[in-house]
């Protein structure tokens, strides 16, 4: 049953990631990879909230939530490989400042969001 939760959560996460990417292209056409940043930020936000939720409700009672949402959906929705590829492309195009900004914003924002939910 765990594999089914991960499978469906991952599929929904991937479709959501695709939707965020497409929507961001309609509103922003710059060099900064906004769609990836948004997807990764939202995945970190959901992961942080999910960890908080599981702590408050009890992890054993919510095994389905862990695998469907935290492992499956967040795993399919966030995209480290796309983040890495887009950052490399920025460096190859000699857009060093934007590349470094992408790294700093993505990492610091993600870590901060998860920290806020999990500090106890």
C-alpha positions as CSV (number, residue, x, y, z in Angstrom):
1,X,0.0,0.0,0.0
2,X,2.9,2.4,0.7
3,X,4.1,2.2,-2.9
4,X,0.6,3.1,-4.1
5,X,0.6,6.2,-1.9
6,X,4.0,7.3,-3.1
7,X,3.0,6.6,-6.7
8,X,-0.1,8.7,-6.7
9,X,1.4,11.4,-4.6
10,X,4.4,11.6,-6.9
11,X,2.2,11.8,-10.0
12,X,0.1,14.6,-8.5
13,X,3.2,16.4,-7.4
14,X,4.8,16.2,-10.9
15,X,1.6,17.4,-12.5
16,X,1.4,20.3,-10.1
17,X,5.1,21.1,-10.7
18,X,4.4,21.2,-14.5
19,X,1.4,23.5,-13.9
20,X,3.5,25.9,-11.8
21,X,6.1,26.0,-14.4
22,X,3.7,26.7,-17.2
23,X,1.8,29.4,-15.2
24,X,5.0,31.1,-14.3
25,X,6.0,31.4,-17.9
26,X,2.7,33.3,-18.6
27,X,3.5,35.9,-16.0
28,X,7.3,36.1,-16.1
29,X,9.6,35.7,-19.0
30,X,12.9,36.7,-17.4
31,X,16.1,34.7,-17.0
32,X,15.5,33.9,-13.3
33,X,13.9,30.4,-13.0
34,X,10.9,31.6,-11.1
35,X,8.7,28.4,-11.7
36,X,11.3,26.1,-10.1
37,X,11.8,28.5,-7.2
38,X,8.0,28.6,-6.6
39,X,7.7,24.8,-6.8
40,X,10.6,24.2,-4.5
41,X,9.4,26.9,-2.0
42,X,5.9,25.5,-1.9
43,X,7.2,21.9,-1.5
44,X,9.3,23.0,1.4
45,X,6.3,24.9,2.9
46,X,4.2,21.8,2.6
47,X,6.9,19.5,3.9
48,X,7.5,21.7,6.9
49,X,3.8,21.9,7.6
50,X,3.4,18.2,7.1
51,X,6.2,17.4,9.6
52,X,4.5,19.8,12.1
53,X,1.2,18.1,11.5
54,X,2.6,14.6,12.0
55,X,4.3,15.6,15.2
56,X,1.0,17.1,16.6
57,X,-1.2,14.2,15.4
58,X,1.1,11.3,15.9
59,X,3.1,9.7,13.1
60,X,1.7,6.2,13.4
61,X,-1.9,7.4,12.9
62,X,-1.0,9.2,9.7
63,X,1.2,6.7,7.8
64,X,-0.8,7.3,4.6
65,X,-0.2,11.1,4.9
66,X,3.6,10.6,5.2
67,X,3.9,8.5,2.1
68,X,1.2,10.2,0.0
69,X,2.0,13.9,0.8
70,X,5.5,14.1,2.3
71,X,7.3,11.5,0.3
72,X,5.2,11.3,-2.9
73,X,3.7,14.7,-3.5
74,X,6.6,16.8,-2.2
75,X,9.1,14.5,-3.9
76,X,7.3,14.9,-7.3
77,X,6.6,18.6,-6.8
78,X,10.1,19.8,-5.8
79,X,12.8,19.5,-8.4
80,X,16.4,19.6,-7.4
81,X,17.5,18.3,-10.8
82,X,15.7,21.2,-12.6
83,X,17.1,23.7,-10.1
84,X,20.6,22.4,-10.8
85,X,20.3,22.4,-14.5
86,X,18.8,25.9,-14.7
87,X,21.6,27.2,-12.4
88,X,24.2,25.6,-14.6
89,X,22.6,27.2,-17.6
90,X,22.8,30.6,-16.0
91,X,26.5,30.1,-15.3
92,X,27.1,28.9,-18.9
93,X,25.3,32.1,-20.1
94,X,27.7,34.1,-17.8
95,X,24.7,35.3,-15.7
96,X,26.8,34.6,-12.6
97,X,24.9,37.0,-10.3
98,X,21.5,35.5,-11.2
99,X,22.9,32.0,-10.8
100,X,24.3,32.7,-7.3
101,X,21.1,34.6,-6.4
102,X,19.1,31.5,-7.5
103,X,21.2,29.2,-5.3
104,X,21.1,31.5,-2.2
105,X,17.3,32.3,-2.4
106,X,16.4,28.7,-3.1
107,X,18.5,27.1,-0.4
108,X,18.0,29.7,2.3
109,X,14.2,30.1,1.7
110,X,13.7,26.3,1.7
111,X,15.7,25.7,4.9
112,X,14.0,28.7,6.6
113,X,10.5,27.6,5.8
114,X,11.1,24.0,7.0
115,X,12.9,25.4,10.1
116,X,9.9,27.6,11.0
117,X,7.5,24.6,11.0
118,X,9.8,22.1,12.7
119,X,11.4,24.2,15.5
120,X,10.0,23.0,18.8
